[in-house]
Amino acid sequence: MSNQVVLPPPPPVPVRLPGQDQRACCTPLTRAPLAEGEAAEVAQVLKALADPVRLRLLSLIGAHDGGEACVCDLTVAFDLTGPTISHHLKVLREAGLISSERRGTWVYYRIVPAALASLAGLFTP
């Protein structure tokens, strides 16, 4: 007989969704079923990413020099009006995926790294 002790697997690591307080949101999708409230929170973020324009905006911001982009640089990449681009940026900001800072007449946008890490954690087995 062996003296080796077998420990149970560690509990799931909670994942925090963007735009939320410091509390944990949900565990990875493959470890436990989402509660109704958690599913609604995740769905809000995924809906923000489900639009091709918003997905491109997020990519443009992240790929921009220094990881920060001026709205003036973003609008030229689309055949859309300024108010439409502003709406899409607002949706991304409200989902907690980007942050913004006004400098003079321009607004600069950055990706929130913790938000993307939290999303990635949802899909980790």
N, C-alpha and C positions, 0 to 999 in steps of 0.2 A: 504494500500500500504506500502511496506517495504522500509526502507532506506538502505537496503543492496546493495552494489555495486558488480556486477559480473565482474570479471576480465577475459580477454581472457587467454587461456592457454599460458604458456611460450614458447618462440621459441625453436626449437630443439638445443640441445647442440652439437656443432661441435666436431668431433672426428679427432684427428691427427694421421695419419698413420706413421709407423716407417720409419726412413730414410729421413724424410722431415724436412724442416725448421720449425720454430715456428708457421707458419700459420696453420689454420685449414684445414683439408682435406674434410671431408664429415660428413654428419649427419647419424644417424643410418638408416639402410636400410629400415626399416618399416615406417619411418617418411616422407621421400621424395625420389623421384627417383634420382639415381646417374647420374651425368653429365658424358659425355664421358671420360674426363680426369680422373675424380675420379674413374670411373670403371676400367680404365687401371691401376691406382695406386694400387687399392685394389687387382686386379687380379694378379699383380706381387708378392705381399706378399702371397696371397693364393696359388699361384703356387709353391712358395718356400716351403710351408707347405704340399703340396699335395704329396710329395715323401715320401714313408715309411722310407727310410734311414734318410732323413732330419728331419722328425718328431721324430724319435727315438733319433737322435743327440740332438735335442732341449730338449727332455725329459731327456736325460742323463745329459745334462749340468745343467738343472734346479734342478734336483734331487740330484746332487753331493753335497758333504759337502761344505757348504759355498756358494753354488750357482755358483761355479766356477770350471771348469774342464780343466785339461791339455790335450792337444791333445794326449799325450802318453797314457792317461787313456781311451780316446775315441776310439782309433784305435783297441784296443784289444777286444772290444765288437762286432766287425764286421768281417765277412770273406771277407773283401775288402782290396785293396791295399791302402797304405798311400796317394798316389796322388788322389785316388777316394774320400777318406774321406776329404781330403783338398778341393777338388772341392765342395763337398756338404756343407762344412763349409763356403766356400766363397759365395755360393748362399745365405745361411742364413744371412751372414754378409751384403751382398749387399742389401738384403731385409730389413735390419735394425732390424732384430730379435735378433741378438747376436752382441756382441762387442768382441774384442780380444786385448791382450797385450802380447808382446814378453818379456820373462824373460830368458835371457841367450839363450840357444838353444831351449827352449820350448815355445810354444804359449799357453796362457790360455784364455778360452772363458767363457763369462757370458751372460745370457739372459738380454735383455733390457726390464725392467719391463714396461716402458711406451708403448713399442710396443705391448705387450700382452694386456695391458689395452685398447689401442686404437682399437685393433681387437675385443676385447670383446664388446666394445661400439658400434661397427657396428651392432651387433646382439641383442642389447638391444631394446625392443619395445618402 
